[in-house]
Structures are given as structure tokens and as C-alpha cells.
Amino acid sequence: MPKLKINERTVQNLNLEIDEHKKAKQSALRDNDALRQENTMLKEILHDITSQEDCWTDTVETKTLLWRLKNLLNNIK
């Protein structure tokens, strides 16, 4: 194997480092997309739970819980 000049080795090392950063970026983007999908699903579930008021009992505790859930949903949006 022929000897590489110092500049050629440096360029090769930098290219390897660039490839590693690209892989890390792709991994972070995949994780971000998964979290975004999970967040959307949780918002939909919370909306479904709070939209059906007739299934909640008329006690103070449940009405307070329902109010808190609706408030949480509004703050998330």
C-alpha cells in the first residue's frame, strides 16, 4: 500500500467523520419523527377521552379531573 500524504489522510479522516455525523443526524431525525407520531396519538386519545362528557360521573372529583384533562389538552395544542 502506498504511503499517503498527510493531507490525504486528513481528508479521509474528515470524510469518515462527516459520514458518522450524517448517520447520527439520520438517527436523530428518525427518533424525532417517532416522538412526533407518539405525541399526535396521545393528543388524539386525550381529545377522545375528554370529548365524551356523558360517560363521566357527576361527582366533583371526576368533573375536576375532566376539567384538568381539557385544560392540559388546550395547553398542549
Residue, then its C-alpha position, 0 to 999 in steps of 0.5 A: m500500500p502506498k504511503l499517503k500524504i498527510n493531507e490525504r489522510t486528513v481528508q479521509n479522516l474528515n470524510l469518515e467523520i462527516d459520514e458518522h455525523k450524517k448517520a447520527k443526524q439520520s438517527a436523530l431525525r428518525d427518533n424525532d419523527a417517532l416522538r412526533q407520531e407518539n405525541t399526535m396519538l396521545k393528543e388524539i386519545l386525550h381529545d377522545i377521552t375528554s370529548q365524551e362528557d356523558c360517560w363521566t360521573d357527576t361527582v366533583e372529583t371526576k368533573t375536576l379531573l375532566w376539567r384538568l384533562k381539557n385544560l392540559l389538552n388546550n395547553i398542549k395544542 
